[in-house]
Amino acid sequence: MKRYPGDEWVDVIGFDIYQAYNTASNGDFIKYCGSMLAMLDSVATEHNKIPALTEFGYNGLKDSLWWTNTFLKAVAPYKISYALAWRNAGFMKAGQYEFYAPYKGQLSADDFVEFYKNERTLFQKDVTKKNLYR
């Protein structure tokens, strides 16, 4: 909260988290993300703000079941308004790549479909059907 500008300036409060560096394993990511979401829930409630996972990702999505066995396990216990996967910049000249959402044929694409079907997730089609913004 050191850089928090004040309740009069904030509507949504959140944080970014990526599975990399100190959260390299799935278990570490679930634990770290969970502790951060618990803290976010507390702060959002205290300040009457909307909690969000403002950016997340796992570059390359090297686990075929990452969406349901890792990400969903990390976020399911918490009430967040949205979770935004970071961008797919694609493949670069030097053989490097940057993608955080699956594409057709990608290792985790089928699991993403299962994540999409989960009762705990809402995507734009669901939001539109429920008329949440009326």
N, C-alpha and C positions, 0 to 999 in steps of 0.2 A: 504493500500500500504506500510505499515511499514516494512513488511518482503518481499516485492517484490524484487526478485534478480536482475531484470533489463531486458530490452527488448531483449538483446542479448542472454538471457538464456531461454526465454519463447516463446512458440508458441501458446499454449492454455491457457486461463485464465478462472477460474470458481470458484464455491463455492459448498458446501454441505448444504443441508437443509432437515430436518426431521420434520414431523408433530408430535410434542411432546413438553412437557414442556411449553414454552411461546406461542407456536402456536398450542395449543390443539384443538381448534375448526377449522372447515373447513374455515370459514370466516377469521379467524386470519391467517391461513396458506396462503390463497390466497393473502391477503394484504401484509404479511411479505415477501413471495416469490416474489411478484410483485415488491415491493420496492427494493429488492436485485437484481432482474433481470434488473431493470431500471438502477441501479448503475453499474452493470456488463456491460450492453450495452454501457454505457458512457465510462467506463474504457477501454473496448476492442476496441472501436472506436478510442479513444485517442492514444492508444498504438499500433494500427493496429494488434490486436490479435484475435484469434478465441474464441468466447464466448461459454461456456459449463456449464451445470448443472452437475457437476462432481459426485455427489451422491445425491439421494433423497430417501424418503420413509416414510411410515406410518406403523409402526409395527403392524401386525395383520390385517390390512385393514378391520377395523370394520364397514365401510360404504359401502353398496352395490353399490353405485354410485360414489365412490370416484374418479375414473379415469376420468370420463367425467364432473362431477359437481364440482370437486375441483381441481385436478391436471391440467387437460386441461385448465380450466379457468385461473389458475395461470400462465401457461407458454405460452398459445396461442398468446398473444399480442407481444411476443418477438421473436427475431431471435437468436436461439441458435443452435450450431452445433450438440449437442447430450445431452441426459439426461440419466443418468445411475441409474437404481433402485438398491438399495443395495441388498445383498444376502439373500437367504433363508437358515438359519441354521437349521430350523425345530423345532420340539418339544424336550424339554429337560426333564430330570428325575423329576424335582421338579414341573412340570406342567407349566413351563414357555415356551415361544415360541419366535421364531424370524423368521419372514418372511415378505418380502417387495414386493413381486410379487405374484400374485394369482396362485393357482394351481387348477387343475380340481376339481370342486365342492366347491371351496372356495367362500365365500359370494360375493366378487367383481369380480369373474371370467367372468361372462357374460358382465359386464360393461367394463372390460378390452378388450373384443372382440370389443365392440363399439368404444373404444378408438383407438384400432388398425385400425379400418375401417375409422377413421376420416381423412379427406383430409389434415389436418395439421401435421399428423404423418407420419414418414417414418421408416420402419423396414428393416432388412437386405434384404429381398426379393425385396422390393421397390428400395433400393439403387442399388442392382445388376441389375435390369431391366433398371435403368436410366443411368447406366455406369458412375456414378459420379466420379470415380477415374481414369478415362482414360485421 
